[in-house]
């Protein structure tokens, strides 16, 4: 009877119960349903194993706020671009997930940030100008 939604699975052949860290924390609180279930299986001779979390795969679009600032500071119109980034970061504070809000804006406006850069005559990164749209529009986009 394995149910991953419950946070644990039982292996009847090896007499083990494998649980998530979240379920183990819940089972550590006396009197909870998870605690009672765990005590029941332990009394029947089951061994307990905490499931290791899977390592997060490397993602080339996982970029930190500091990296965004560094990239924009190397571009033409750096002050303007950094001002826009900070405005989006401030707007993102009201969102459910500020990082994801800012990351999506950055990737929409600078989709080629990870590629080999093109430099202008002043050795600045060349990128399109970004303009914030009025608040009544849903998204931010590149101005041509």
N, CA, C and O atoms as a GROMACS GRO file, in nm:
protein
  576
    1UNK      N    1   0.085  -0.118   0.000
    1UNK     CA    2   0.000   0.000   0.000
    1UNK      C    3   0.090   0.124   0.000
    1UNK      O    4   0.121   0.178   0.106
    2UNK      N    5   0.130   0.168  -0.116
    2UNK     CA    6   0.217   0.285  -0.127
    2UNK      C    7   0.136   0.403  -0.175
    2UNK      O    8   0.070   0.397  -0.279
    3UNK      N    9   0.141   0.509  -0.099
    3UNK     CA   10   0.070   0.630  -0.138
    3UNK      C   11   0.164   0.747  -0.121
    3UNK      O   12   0.189   0.792  -0.009
    4UNK      N   13   0.218   0.797  -0.230
    4UNK     CA   14   0.315   0.906  -0.224
    4UNK      C   15   0.251   1.036  -0.178
    4UNK      O   16   0.320   1.124  -0.127
    5UNK      N   17   0.120   1.049  -0.195
    5UNK     CA   18   0.052   1.170  -0.150
    5UNK      C   19   0.051   1.180   0.002
    5UNK      O   20   0.041   1.289   0.057
    6UNK      N   21   0.061   1.065   0.070
    6UNK     CA   22   0.062   1.065   0.216
    6UNK      C   23   0.200   1.096   0.271
    6UNK      O   24   0.212   1.130   0.389
    7UNK      N   25   0.303   1.085   0.191
    7UNK     CA   26   0.438   1.114   0.237
    7UNK      C   27   0.515   0.991   0.280
    7UNK      O   28   0.625   1.004   0.334
    8UNK      N   29   0.461   0.875   0.258
    8UNK     CA   30   0.531   0.754   0.294
    8UNK      C   31   0.490   0.641   0.201
    8UNK      O   32   0.387   0.648   0.134
    9UNK      N   33   0.572   0.537   0.198
    9UNK     CA   34   0.538   0.415   0.125
    9UNK      C   35   0.588   0.298   0.207
    9UNK      O   36   0.690   0.306   0.274
   10UNK      N   37   0.514   0.189   0.202
   10UNK     CA   38   0.547   0.070   0.278
   10UNK      C   39   0.591  -0.039   0.183
   10UNK      O   40   0.523  -0.069   0.085
   11UNK      N   41   0.705  -0.099   0.212
   11UNK     CA   42   0.755  -0.213   0.135
   11UNK      C   43   0.737  -0.336   0.223
   11UNK      O   44   0.812  -0.356   0.319
   12UNK      N   45   0.639  -0.418   0.191
   12UNK     CA   46   0.605  -0.534   0.272
   12UNK      C   47   0.710  -0.644   0.261
   12UNK      O   48   0.726  -0.723   0.353
   13UNK      N   49   0.781  -0.649   0.151
   13UNK     CA   50   0.882  -0.754   0.133
   13UNK      C   51   1.003  -0.733   0.223
   13UNK      O   52   1.057  -0.828   0.279
   14UNK      N   53   1.045  -0.607   0.236
   14UNK     CA   54   1.164  -0.578   0.316
   14UNK      C   55   1.131  -0.524   0.455
   14UNK      O   56   1.220  -0.492   0.533
   15UNK      N   57   1.001  -0.514   0.486
   15UNK     CA   58   0.955  -0.460   0.614
   15UNK      C   59   1.013  -0.321   0.642
   15UNK      O   60   1.064  -0.295   0.751
   16UNK      N   61   1.005  -0.234   0.542
   16UNK     CA   62   1.052  -0.097   0.560
   16UNK      C   63   0.942   0.001   0.525
   16UNK      O   64   0.856  -0.026   0.440
   17UNK      N   65   0.946   0.113   0.590
   17UNK     CA   66   0.858   0.224   0.556
   17UNK      C   67   0.948   0.340   0.517
   17UNK      O   68   1.034   0.382   0.595
   18UNK      N   69   0.929   0.391   0.397
   18UNK     CA   70   1.009   0.502   0.346
   18UNK      C   71   0.922   0.626   0.351
   18UNK      O   72   0.810   0.628   0.298
   19UNK      N   73   0.974   0.730   0.414
   19UNK     CA   74   0.894   0.852   0.430
   19UNK      C   75   0.972   0.976   0.391
   19UNK      O   76   1.096   0.978   0.390
   20UNK      N   77   0.897   1.080   0.360
   20UNK     CA   78   0.959   1.208   0.327
   20UNK      C   79   1.001   1.279   0.455
   20UNK      O   80   0.956   1.243   0.564
   21UNK      N   81   1.085   1.377   0.442
   21UNK     CA   82   1.127   1.455   0.559
   21UNK      C   83   1.009   1.528   0.621
   21UNK      O   84   1.000   1.543   0.743
   22UNK      N   85   0.919   1.573   0.536
   22UNK     CA   86   0.800   1.644   0.586
   22UNK      C   87   0.713   1.551   0.670
   22UNK      O   88   0.667   1.589   0.778
   23UNK      N   89   0.691   1.429   0.622
   23UNK     CA   90   0.612   1.333   0.697
   23UNK      C   91   0.682   1.294   0.826
   23UNK      O   92   0.617   1.280   0.930
   24UNK      N   93   0.814   1.278   0.822
   24UNK     CA   94   0.891   1.243   0.941
   24UNK      C   95   0.879   1.353   1.047
   24UNK      O   96   0.869   1.324   1.166
   25UNK      N   97   0.879   1.478   1.003
   25UNK     CA   98   0.863   1.589   1.098
   25UNK      C   99   0.724   1.586   1.160
   25UNK      O  100   0.708   1.611   1.280
   26UNK      N  101   0.623   1.557   1.078
   26UNK     CA  102   0.487   1.547   1.130
   26UNK      C  103   0.474   1.429   1.227
   26UNK      O  104   0.406   1.440   1.329
   27UNK      N  105   0.538   1.318   1.193
   27UNK     CA  106   0.533   1.199   1.279
   27UNK      C  107   0.611   1.220   1.408
   27UNK      O  108   0.591   1.145   1.504
   28UNK      N  109   0.697   1.317   1.412
   28UNK     CA  110   0.773   1.348   1.533
   28UNK      C  111   0.692   1.422   1.638
   28UNK      O  112   0.739   1.440   1.750
   29UNK      N  113   0.573   1.464   1.603
   29UNK     CA  114   0.487   1.537   1.698
   29UNK      C  115   0.390   1.439   1.763
   29UNK      O  116   0.309   1.376   1.696
   30UNK      N  117   0.401   1.428   1.894
   30UNK     CA  118   0.319   1.334   1.970
   30UNK      C  119   0.170   1.361   1.950
   30UNK      O  120   0.124   1.475   1.954
   31UNK      N  121   0.096   1.251   1.926
   31UNK     CA  122  -0.049   1.261   1.917
   31UNK      C  123  -0.105   1.284   1.777
   31UNK      O  124  -0.226   1.275   1.757
   32UNK      N  125  -0.020   1.314   1.680
   32UNK     CA  126  -0.070   1.335   1.544
   32UNK      C  127  -0.104   1.202   1.479
   32UNK      O  128  -0.059   1.097   1.526
   33UNK      N  129  -0.181   1.206   1.374
   33UNK     CA  130  -0.218   1.084   1.302
   33UNK      C  131  -0.093   1.014   1.247
   33UNK      O  132  -0.083   0.892   1.249
   34UNK      N  133   0.002   1.093   1.199
   34UNK     CA  134   0.127   1.037   1.146
   34UNK      C  135   0.205   0.968   1.257
   34UNK      O  136   0.263   0.861   1.235
   35UNK      N  137   0.208   1.027   1.374
   35UNK     CA  138   0.278   0.968   1.489
   35UNK      C  139   0.216   0.833   1.525
   35UNK      O  140   0.287   0.734   1.544
   36UNK      N  141   0.083   0.830   1.534
   36UNK     CA  142   0.015   0.706   1.569
   36UNK      C  143   0.039   0.596   1.464
   36UNK      O  144   0.061   0.481   1.500
   37UNK      N  145   0.034   0.632   1.336
   37UNK     CA  146   0.059   0.536   1.230
   37UNK      C  147   0.202   0.483   1.238
   37UNK      O  148   0.226   0.363   1.223
   38UNK      N  149   0.298   0.573   1.263
   38UNK     CA  150   0.438   0.533   1.271
   38UNK      C  151   0.462   0.439   1.389
   38UNK      O  152   0.535   0.341   1.376
   39UNK      N  153   0.402   0.467   1.504
   39UNK     CA  154   0.417   0.380   1.620
   39UNK      C  155   0.357   0.242   1.592
   39UNK      O  156   0.411   0.141   1.637
   40UNK      N  157   0.247   0.239   1.518
   40UNK     CA  158   0.184   0.113   1.484
   40UNK      C  159   0.274   0.027   1.396
   40UNK      O  160   0.292  -0.092   1.423
   41UNK      N  161   0.332   0.087   1.292
   41UNK     CA  162   0.419   0.009   1.203
   41UNK      C  163   0.550  -0.030   1.271
   41UNK      O  164   0.604  -0.137   1.244
   42UNK      N  165   0.600   0.054   1.357
   42UNK     CA  166   0.724   0.021   1.429
   42UNK      C  167   0.702  -0.097   1.523
   42UNK      O  168   0.790  -0.181   1.540
   43UNK      N  169   0.583  -0.103   1.584
   43UNK     CA  170   0.554  -0.214   1.676
   43UNK      C  171   0.543  -0.346   1.600
   43UNK      O  172   0.555  -0.454   1.660
   44UNK      N  173   0.520  -0.339   1.470
   44UNK     CA  174   0.509  -0.460   1.387
   44UNK      C  175   0.643  -0.499   1.325
   44UNK      O  176   0.650  -0.591   1.243
   45UNK      N  177   0.751  -0.430   1.364
   45UNK     CA  178   0.884  -0.468   1.321
   45UNK      C  179   0.935  -0.401   1.194
   45UNK      O  180   1.034  -0.446   1.137
   46UNK      N  181   0.869  -0.295   1.149
   46UNK     CA  182   0.914  -0.225   1.029
   46UNK      C  183   1.034  -0.135   1.060
   46UNK      O  184   1.043  -0.076   1.167
   47UNK      N  185   1.123  -0.127   0.964
   47UNK     CA  186   1.237  -0.035   0.974
   47UNK      C  187   1.199   0.095   0.902
   47UNK      O  188   1.123   0.094   0.805
   48UNK      N  189   1.253   0.205   0.951
   48UNK     CA  190   1.217   0.334   0.895
   48UNK      C  191   1.333   0.391   0.815
   48UNK      O  192   1.448   0.389   0.859
   49UNK      N  193   1.301   0.441   0.696
   49UNK     CA  194   1.400   0.500   0.607
   49UNK      C  195   1.347   0.638   0.565
   49UNK      O  196   1.231   0.650   0.523
   50UNK      N  197   1.430   0.738   0.576
   50UNK     CA  198   1.393   0.872   0.529
   50UNK      C  199   1.438   0.884   0.385
   50UNK      O  200   1.555   0.863   0.354
   51UNK      N  201   1.344   0.918   0.297
   51UNK     CA  202   1.376   0.931   0.154
   51UNK      C  203   1.463   1.055   0.132
   51UNK      O  204   1.430   1.164   0.178
   52UNK      N  205   1.571   1.036   0.062
   52UNK     CA  206   1.659   1.147   0.027
   52UNK      C  207   1.594   1.230  -0.083
   52UNK      O  208   1.535   1.175  -0.176
   53UNK      N  209   1.605   1.359  -0.073
   53UNK     CA  210   1.550   1.444  -0.179
   53UNK      C  211   1.642   1.438  -0.300
   53UNK      O  212   1.764   1.426  -0.288
   54UNK      N  213   1.582   1.448  -0.416
   54UNK     CA  214   1.658   1.443  -0.540
   54UNK      C  215   1.731   1.575  -0.559
   54UNK      O  216   1.673   1.681  -0.535
   55UNK      N  217   1.856   1.571  -0.602
   55UNK     CA  218   1.927   1.697  -0.625
   55UNK      C  219   1.862   1.772  -0.741
   55UNK      O  220   1.820   1.713  -0.840
   56UNK      N  221   1.856   1.901  -0.728
   56UNK     CA  222   1.797   1.984  -0.831
   56UNK      C  223   1.889   1.986  -0.952
   56UNK      O  224   2.009   2.009  -0.941
   57UNK      N  225   1.830   1.962  -1.067
   57UNK     CA  226   1.907   1.962  -1.191
   57UNK      C  227   1.955   2.104  -1.221
   57UNK      O  228   1.884   2.202  -1.197
   58UNK      N  229   2.074   2.113  -1.274
   58UNK     CA  230   2.127   2.243  -1.311
   58UNK      C  231   2.040   2.303  -1.421
   58UNK      O  232   2.006   2.235  -1.518
   59UNK      N  233   2.006   2.427  -1.406
   59UNK     CA  234   1.919   2.494  -1.502
   59UNK      C  235   1.989   2.622  -1.547
   59UNK      O  236   2.020   2.709  -1.466
   60UNK      N  237   2.013   2.635  -1.677
   60UNK     CA  238   2.086   2.754  -1.724
   60UNK      C  239   2.008   2.883  -1.705
   60UNK      O  240   2.066   2.991  -1.709
   61UNK      N  241   1.877   2.874  -1.685
   61UNK     CA  242   1.800   2.997  -1.666
   61UNK      C  243   1.779   3.030  -1.520
   61UNK      O  244   1.705   3.124  -1.489
   62UNK      N  245   1.841   2.957  -1.428
   62UNK     CA  246   1.837   2.992  -1.286
   62UNK      C  247   1.946   3.096  -1.265
   62UNK      O  248   2.064   3.063  -1.255
   63UNK      N  249   1.905   3.217  -1.259
   63UNK     CA  250   1.999   3.328  -1.248
   63UNK      C  251   1.962   3.409  -1.125
   63UNK      O  252   1.844   3.436  -1.101
   64UNK      N  253   2.060   3.448  -1.047
   64UNK     CA  254   2.034   3.522  -0.925
   64UNK      C  255   2.014   3.670  -0.956
   64UNK      O  256   2.046   3.718  -1.065
   65UNK      N  257   1.958   3.741  -0.859
   65UNK     CA  258   1.940   3.885  -0.875
   65UNK      C  259   2.074   3.953  -0.895
   65UNK      O  260   2.086   4.046  -0.976
   66UNK      N  261   2.176   3.909  -0.823
   66UNK     CA  262   2.310   3.967  -0.835
   66UNK      C  263   2.365   3.946  -0.976
   66UNK      O  264   2.426   4.036  -1.034
   67UNK      N  265   2.344   3.826  -1.032
   67UNK     CA  266   2.391   3.799  -1.169
   67UNK      C  267   2.316   3.885  -1.269
   67UNK      O  268   2.375   3.934  -1.366
   68UNK      N  269   2.186   3.906  -1.248
   68UNK     CA  270   2.109   3.994  -1.337
   68UNK      C  271   2.166   4.134  -1.334
   68UNK      O  272   2.184   4.197  -1.439
   69UNK      N  273   2.195   4.184  -1.214
   69UNK     CA  274   2.252   4.318  -1.201
   69UNK      C  275   2.387   4.328  -1.270
   69UNK      O  276   2.416   4.427  -1.336
   70UNK      N  277   2.469   4.226  -1.255
   70UNK     CA  278   2.602   4.226  -1.317
   70UNK      C  279   2.591   4.229  -1.469
   70UNK      O  280   2.662   4.305  -1.535
   71UNK      N  281   2.503   4.148  -1.523
   71UNK     CA  282   2.485   4.144  -1.669
   71UNK      C  283   2.438   4.280  -1.720
   71UNK      O  284   2.490   4.333  -1.818
   72UNK      N  285   2.338   4.336  -1.653
   72UNK     CA  286   2.283   4.464  -1.698
   72UNK      C  287   2.381   4.579  -1.680
   72UNK      O  288   2.381   4.674  -1.758
   73UNK      N  289   2.465   4.570  -1.579
   73UNK     CA  290   2.562   4.677  -1.557
   73UNK      C  291   2.670   4.680  -1.665
   73UNK      O  292   2.739   4.781  -1.681
   74UNK      N  293   2.685   4.571  -1.740
   74UNK     CA  294   2.784   4.565  -1.848
   74UNK      C  295   2.726   4.608  -1.982
   74UNK      O  296   2.798   4.616  -2.081
   75UNK      N  297   2.598   4.636  -1.987
   75UNK     CA  298   2.532   4.670  -2.114
   75UNK      C  299   2.527   4.820  -2.137
   75UNK      O  300   2.547   4.901  -2.046
   76UNK      N  301   2.499   4.855  -2.264
   76UNK     CA  302   2.476   4.995  -2.294
   76UNK      C  303   2.350   5.038  -2.220
   76UNK      O  304   2.261   4.957  -2.195
   77UNK      N  305   2.341   5.165  -2.184
   77UNK     CA  306   2.230   5.219  -2.105
   77UNK      C  307   2.215   5.143  -1.973
   77UNK      O  308   2.104   5.114  -1.929
   78UNK      N  309   2.328   5.111  -1.910
   78UNK     CA  310   2.328   5.029  -1.789
   78UNK      C  311   2.245   5.091  -1.676
   78UNK      O  312   2.170   5.020  -1.608
   79UNK      N  313   2.257   5.221  -1.656
   79UNK     CA  314   2.183   5.286  -1.548
   79UNK      C  315   2.032   5.269  -1.568
   79UNK      O  316   1.959   5.239  -1.473
   80UNK      N  317   1.988   5.290  -1.690
   80UNK     CA  318   1.846   5.277  -1.722
   80UNK      C  319   1.799   5.133  -1.703
   80UNK      O  320   1.692   5.110  -1.648
   81UNK      N  321   1.880   5.038  -1.747
   81UNK     CA  322   1.843   4.897  -1.735
   81UNK      C  323   1.839   4.853  -1.589
   81UNK      O  324   1.749   4.780  -1.548
   82UNK      N  325   1.936   4.897  -1.510
   82UNK     CA  326   1.937   4.862  -1.368
   82UNK      C  327   1.818   4.924  -1.296
   82UNK      O  328   1.760   4.863  -1.206
   83UNK      N  329   1.783   5.044  -1.334
   83UNK     CA  330   1.667   5.112  -1.275
   83UNK      C  331   1.540   5.030  -1.305
   83UNK      O  332   1.454   5.013  -1.219
   84UNK      N  333   1.529   4.981  -1.428
   84UNK     CA  334   1.414   4.900  -1.465
   84UNK      C  335   1.412   4.768  -1.388
   84UNK      O  336   1.307   4.724  -1.342
   85UNK      N  337   1.528   4.705  -1.374
   85UNK     CA  338   1.537   4.581  -1.298
   85UNK      C  339   1.492   4.603  -1.154
   85UNK      O  340   1.414   4.524  -1.101
   86UNK      N  341   1.540   4.709  -1.093
   86UNK     CA  342   1.503   4.736  -0.954
   86UNK      C  343   1.354   4.770  -0.941
   86UNK      O  344   1.291   4.738  -0.840
   87UNK      N  345   1.297   4.834  -1.043
   87UNK     CA  346   1.154   4.862  -1.043
   87UNK      C  347   1.074   4.731  -1.049
   87UNK      O  348   0.974   4.715  -0.980
   88UNK      N  349   1.120   4.639  -1.132
   88UNK     CA  350   1.052   4.509  -1.143
   88UNK      C  351   1.070   4.430  -1.013
   88UNK      O  352   0.978   4.361  -0.970
   89UNK      N  353   1.188   4.438  -0.952
   89UNK     CA  354   1.211   4.370  -0.824
   89UNK      C  355   1.117   4.425  -0.717
   89UNK      O  356   1.062   4.349  -0.637
   90UNK      N  357   1.098   4.556  -0.715
   90UNK     CA  358   1.006   4.617  -0.619
   90UNK      C  359   0.862   4.574  -0.646
   90UNK      O  360   0.787   4.544  -0.553
   91UNK      N  361   0.825   4.569  -0.774
   91UNK     CA  362   0.690   4.525  -0.810
   91UNK      C  363   0.671   4.378  -0.774
   91UNK      O  364   0.560   4.337  -0.738
   92UNK      N  365   0.776   4.301  -0.784
   92UNK     CA  366   0.768   4.158  -0.753
   92UNK      C  367   0.748   4.128  -0.606
   92UNK      O  368   0.706   4.017  -0.571
   93UNK      N  369   0.777   4.225  -0.520
   93UNK     CA  370   0.759   4.202  -0.376
   93UNK      C  371   0.613   4.178  -0.341
   93UNK      O  372   0.582   4.114  -0.241
   94UNK      N  373   0.522   4.228  -0.424
   94UNK     CA  374   0.380   4.208  -0.401
   94UNK      C  375   0.328   4.080  -0.462
   94UNK      O  376   0.210   4.048  -0.446
   95UNK      N  377   0.412   4.006  -0.530
   95UNK     CA  378   0.371   3.883  -0.596
   95UNK      C  379   0.388   3.765  -0.501
   95UNK      O  380   0.453   3.776  -0.397
   96UNK      N  381   0.331   3.652  -0.538
   96UNK     CA  382   0.344   3.531  -0.458
   96UNK      C  383   0.489   3.485  -0.453
   96UNK      O  384   0.537   3.441  -0.349
   97UNK      N  385   0.559   3.497  -0.566
   97UNK     CA  386   0.698   3.454  -0.574
   97UNK      C  387   0.777   3.563  -0.647
   97UNK      O  388   0.776   3.570  -0.770
   98UNK      N  389   0.844   3.647  -0.570
   98UNK     CA  390   0.916   3.760  -0.628
   98UNK      C  391   1.023   3.713  -0.727
   98UNK      O  392   1.035   3.769  -0.836
   99UNK      N  393   1.099   3.611  -0.690
   99UNK     CA  394   1.206   3.565  -0.777
   99UNK      C  395   1.152   3.523  -0.913
   99UNK      O  396   1.206   3.564  -1.016
  100UNK      N  397   1.046   3.444  -0.915
  100UNK     CA  398   0.992   3.394  -1.041
  100UNK      C  399   0.938   3.509  -1.126
  100UNK      O  400   0.952   3.507  -1.248
  101UNK      N  401   0.877   3.607  -1.062
  101UNK     CA  402   0.825   3.725  -1.131
  101UNK      C  403   0.938   3.800  -1.202
  101UNK      O  404   0.926   3.833  -1.319
  102UNK      N  405   1.048   3.826  -1.130
  102UNK     CA  406   1.162   3.899  -1.186
  102UNK      C  407   1.234   3.814  -1.290
  102UNK      O  408   1.275   3.865  -1.394
  103UNK      N  409   1.249   3.685  -1.263
  103UNK     CA  410   1.317   3.596  -1.356
  103UNK      C  411   1.244   3.591  -1.490
  103UNK      O  412   1.308   3.597  -1.596
  104UNK      N  413   1.113   3.581  -1.487
  104UNK     CA  414   1.036   3.577  -1.612
  104UNK      C  415   1.052   3.708  -1.689
  104UNK      O  416   1.066   3.706  -1.811
  105UNK      N  417   1.050   3.820  -1.619
  105UNK     CA  418   1.070   3.949  -1.686
  105UNK      C  419   1.209   3.952  -1.750
  105UNK      O  420   1.223   3.992  -1.866
  106UNK      N  421   1.310   3.909  -1.676
  106UNK     CA  422   1.446   3.912  -1.726
  106UNK      C  423   1.462   3.823  -1.849
  106UNK      O  424   1.521   3.864  -1.948
  107UNK      N  425   1.408   3.701  -1.843
  107UNK     CA  426   1.421   3.609  -1.956
  107UNK      C  427   1.342   3.656  -2.078
  107UNK      O  428   1.383   3.632  -2.192
  108UNK      N  429   1.230   3.724  -2.054
  108UNK     CA  430   1.151   3.777  -2.165
  108UNK      C  431   1.226   3.890  -2.235
  108UNK      O  432   1.221   3.903  -2.357
  109UNK      N  433   1.295   3.970  -2.157
  109UNK     CA  434   1.364   4.086  -2.214
  109UNK      C  435   1.508   4.059  -2.255
  109UNK      O  436   1.560   4.128  -2.343
  110UNK      N  437   1.571   3.962  -2.195
  110UNK     CA  438   1.710   3.930  -2.225
  110UNK      C  439   1.724   3.779  -2.247
  110UNK      O  440   1.796   3.713  -2.172
  111UNK      N  441   1.657   3.725  -2.348
  111UNK     CA  442   1.658   3.579  -2.366
  111UNK      C  443   1.794   3.522  -2.403
  111UNK      O  444   1.818   3.402  -2.385
  112UNK      N  445   1.884   3.604  -2.454
  112UNK     CA  446   2.014   3.554  -2.500
  112UNK      C  447   2.126   3.591  -2.402
  112UNK      O  448   2.242   3.604  -2.442
  113UNK      N  449   2.091   3.609  -2.275
  113UNK     CA  450   2.191   3.655  -2.179
  113UNK      C  451   2.305   3.555  -2.160
  113UNK      O  452   2.416   3.595  -2.125
  114UNK      N  453   2.281   3.427  -2.183
  114UNK     CA  454   2.384   3.326  -2.159
  114UNK      C  455   2.472   3.299  -2.281
  114UNK      O  456   2.568   3.222  -2.272
  115UNK      N  457   2.442   3.362  -2.393
  115UNK     CA  458   2.520   3.339  -2.514
  115UNK      C  459   2.645   3.427  -2.514
  115UNK      O  460   2.660   3.517  -2.432
  116UNK      N  461   2.734   3.399  -2.606
  116UNK     CA  462   2.855   3.479  -2.620
  116UNK      C  463   2.813   3.622  -2.655
  116UNK      O  464   2.736   3.642  -2.749
  117UNK      N  465   2.862   3.719  -2.582
  117UNK     CA  466   2.815   3.856  -2.602
  117UNK      C  467   2.866   3.922  -2.729
  117UNK      O  468   2.972   3.888  -2.782
  118UNK      N  469   2.788   4.018  -2.776
  118UNK     CA  470   2.827   4.103  -2.887
  118UNK      C  471   2.860   4.238  -2.823
  118UNK      O  472   2.781   4.293  -2.746
  119UNK      N  473   2.978   4.291  -2.856
  119UNK     CA  474   3.022   4.417  -2.796
  119UNK      C  475   3.017   4.530  -2.898
  119UNK      O  476   3.039   4.510  -3.017
  120UNK      N  477   2.987   4.649  -2.847
  120UNK     CA  478   2.989   4.765  -2.935
  120UNK      C  479   3.130   4.825  -2.934
  120UNK      O  480   3.222   4.765  -2.878
  121UNK      N  481   3.148   4.942  -2.996
  121UNK     CA  482   3.280   5.003  -3.005
  121UNK      C  483   3.335   5.048  -2.870
  121UNK      O  484   3.456   5.064  -2.855
  122UNK      N  485   3.246   5.068  -2.771
  122UNK     CA  486   3.289   5.108  -2.636
  122UNK      C  487   3.305   4.987  -2.543
  122UNK      O  488   3.315   5.003  -2.421
  123UNK      N  489   3.308   4.867  -2.601
  123UNK     CA  490   3.321   4.742  -2.526
  123UNK      C  491   3.207   4.722  -2.426
  123UNK      O  492   3.229   4.671  -2.316
  124UNK      N  493   3.088   4.761  -2.464
  124UNK     CA  494   2.968   4.738  -2.383
  124UNK      C  495   2.886   4.629  -2.453
  124UNK      O  496   2.886   4.619  -2.576
  125UNK      N  497   2.816   4.548  -2.373
  125UNK     CA  498   2.729   4.445  -2.432
  125UNK      C  499   2.617   4.511  -2.510
  125UNK      O  500   2.559   4.610  -2.464
  126UNK      N  501   2.586   4.458  -2.624
  126UNK     CA  502   2.478   4.512  -2.706
  126UNK      C  503   2.352   4.430  -2.678
  126UNK      O  504   2.352   4.308  -2.687
  127UNK      N  505   2.246   4.502  -2.643
  127UNK     CA  506   2.117   4.437  -2.615
  127UNK      C  507   2.007   4.536  -2.650
  127UNK      O  508   2.032   4.657  -2.653
  128UNK      N  509   1.887   4.487  -2.678
  128UNK     CA  510   1.778   4.579  -2.710
  128UNK      C  511   1.740   4.664  -2.589
  128UNK      O  512   1.759   4.624  -2.475
  129UNK      N  513   1.686   4.781  -2.617
  129UNK     CA  514   1.640   4.869  -2.509
  129UNK      C  515   1.512   4.811  -2.452
  129UNK      O  516   1.427   4.761  -2.526
  130UNK      N  517   1.497   4.819  -2.322
  130UNK     CA  518   1.379   4.766  -2.255
  130UNK      C  519   1.300   4.883  -2.198
  130UNK      O  520   1.356   4.971  -2.133
  131UNK      N  521   1.170   4.883  -2.223
  131UNK     CA  522   1.084   4.989  -2.173
  131UNK      C  523   0.969   4.926  -2.094
  131UNK      O  524   0.905   4.832  -2.141
  132UNK      N  525   0.944   4.977  -1.976
  132UNK     CA  526   0.832   4.930  -1.897
  132UNK      C  527   0.703   4.983  -1.958
  132UNK      O  528   0.694   5.101  -1.993
  133UNK      N  529   0.604   4.897  -1.971
  133UNK     CA  530   0.475   4.936  -2.024
  133UNK      C  531   0.387   4.988  -1.910
  133UNK      O  532   0.414   4.958  -1.794
  134UNK      N  533   0.283   5.065  -1.941
  134UNK     CA  534   0.192   5.111  -1.835
  134UNK      C  535   0.133   4.992  -1.761
  134UNK      O  536   0.127   4.881  -1.814
  135UNK      N  537   0.088   5.015  -1.637
  135UNK     CA  538   0.040   4.908  -1.553
  135UNK      C  539  -0.083   4.837  -1.605
  135UNK      O  540  -0.110   4.725  -1.563
  136UNK      N  541  -0.159   4.899  -1.696
  136UNK     CA  542  -0.280   4.835  -1.745
  136UNK      C  543  -0.250   4.719  -1.841
  136UNK      O  544  -0.339   4.640  -1.871
  137UNK      N  545  -0.127   4.709  -1.888
  137UNK     CA  546  -0.092   4.595  -1.972
  137UNK      C  547  -0.042   4.484  -1.882
  137UNK      O  548   0.007   4.508  -1.773
  138UNK      N  549  -0.055   4.363  -1.930
  138UNK     CA  550  -0.026   4.247  -1.848
  138UNK      C  551   0.123   4.219  -1.834
  138UNK      O  552   0.166   4.168  -1.731
  139UNK      N  553   0.200   4.251  -1.932
  139UNK     CA  554   0.339   4.210  -1.927
  139UNK      C  555   0.432   4.323  -1.966
  139UNK      O  556   0.391   4.430  -2.009
  140UNK      N  557   0.560   4.295  -1.948
  140UNK     CA  558   0.666   4.385  -1.987
  140UNK      C  559   0.730   4.328  -2.113
  140UNK      O  560   0.743   4.206  -2.124
  141UNK      N  561   0.770   4.412  -2.208
  141UNK     CA  562   0.830   4.356  -2.328
  141UNK      C  563   0.940   4.446  -2.381
  141UNK      O  564   0.962   4.556  -2.332
  142UNK      N  565   1.008   4.396  -2.482
  142UNK     CA  566   1.122   4.467  -2.541
  142UNK      C  567   1.069   4.575  -2.634
  142UNK      O  568   0.980   4.551  -2.716
  143UNK      N  569   1.126   4.692  -2.621
  143UNK     CA  570   1.093   4.800  -2.715
  143UNK      C  571   1.196   4.799  -2.825
  143UNK      O  572   1.315   4.785  -2.798
  144UNK      N  573   1.153   4.814  -2.947
  144UNK     CA  574   1.244   4.803  -3.060
  144UNK      C  575   1.318   4.922  -3.096
  144UNK      O  576   1.397   4.920  -3.191
   0.00000   0.00000   0.00000
